[in-house]
Amino acid sequence: MEQTQIDALRARPVAAFDHLIEGKYVPASDGGRLDIISPIDGTVMTTTAAGTVDDMQAAIASARAAFEDGRWAAQPPAARKKVLMKWADLIEANALELAVLGVRDNGTEIGMALKAEPGSAAGTIRYYAEALDKIYGEIAATPGDILGMIHKEPVGVVGAIIPWNFPMMIGAWKLGPALAMGNSVVLKPSETASLSLMRMAALALEAGLPPGVLNAITGEGRVVGEAMGLSMDVDVLVFTGSGATGRRLMEYSARSNMKRVYLELGGKSPNIVFADAPDLDAAAKVAAAGIFRNAGQVCVAGSRLLVEASVHDAFVAAVAKASEAMRVGDPLDVNTHIGAVNSEVQLKANLSFVETARAEGGQVITGGGRILQETGGYYMAPTIVTGVTRDATLSQKEVFGPVLGVTAFETEDEAIALANSTVYGLAGAAWTANLGRAHRMVRAVRTGVMHINTYGGADATVPLGGVGQSGNGSDKSLHAIEKYVNLKTAWIKL
Ligand code: NAD
């Protein structure tokens, strides 16, 4: 990755984005535009269409028509595979351009963005393209005079609502399996990070996806997202984002056509360090990266550090040292470890969590404030708060920013009780050299993902999904396909 290439791309003006409906770029029905602010310096870099309810309905109608006439669903699997493979190739061929565009929009440090965004999006789409002609129906164990067959049919029109932290990666988690199974999709990117995903959607059409099979609408969640949620013609809604929005989507479903709703929500993931961890220094560095990369805007971020009391002080000092060695700043500088916070609103929310933590008796041992204000961008120092009690706000509420709360524990049972003391259950980790303890932790901590002696990092082959108020259903792996198919029984008398 060359800094000069990145600098050349960042100097390019960004064209205004319109909706993508039926293979055409279309402005908002009322001409409305939304300013897109770069978190790097707080300037307006371009605009997108500010979608209306009519725009969303037009996109859904187009997707429905595309599904019903079979222009995609009825294509032979090999033909669908070819298009999706080509799409993955195009994403890879344009990876740096996509990554820089995305970073200008959402602030993720470029090193991480390049790998996690176009890199992982291409990998995910290829994974489902490769899988699509290896997924079979079933023949049931029926009496001899009956043939019982179970077909897997596409659901129809999928609505996909995407957050701002990793738009291409999370977008691909939905688009890959949905399109592979023959569905049509209406995409609704986040208003604060839509550009790279809109560009990635356009590449799908370039790869040969028929018009109307993938439509994309920009604009505010409470307008176009709500219209999607309330639509009578969306069959399945897949969502990644906050719990508050997830709750609304379930209400929209109940108030409309009872569409299936799959939610990937937030977390308050415990990173549990036992004194018998194989390498405490390595664990400290991974713990710092596990909360502070992408300025903490990672759903699975290890935001609660639970440390065995006997090593607490030394371990926390090592995490503080590792975090202070991480360079915060311009996310398009290849040497930056921690980029910008996505928006001013998010930055203010992060800072207010630190104030609350102080008021509730926590000690801020490093960071705690906004930095680099002179850039006009939204940057925050990695922040560590010790002495955080089990019921403190910092233990219970997701910050979604670079703020780590630390709590000491004495016993394995206490660690498990602390780990399970929130409404969330997305991810977690335990660091121990004791094999029995490692397996006990995997079983005892209620999460969708449990890491042992590492934090983060997983590929398309394994599911990611939450329990409790972290969501339902899973992204990634062959299990994700269940969300995008209906099972149909054929009961045939022979
Ligand atoms: P958000 O809920 O504010 O927005 C997510 C999306 O929902 C956006 O596209 C937004 O426009 C849309 N939206 C907002 N209001 C809506 C409404 N009334 N109806 C329909 N759509 C609406 O979340 P965010 O701030 O973009 O993302 C951060 C959250 O996402 C965090 O809680 C984070 O933990 C979570 N997240 C979870 C995962 C996961 O896999 N579990 C991954 C990444 C992020």
Residues whose N, C-alpha, C, O or C-beta is under 5 A from the ligand:
A	BS01	NAD	I161 I162 P163 W164 K188 P189 S190 E191 G219 E220 G221 R222 G225 E226 T240 G241 S242 G243 T245 R248 E264 L265 G266 G267 C299 F400 S470
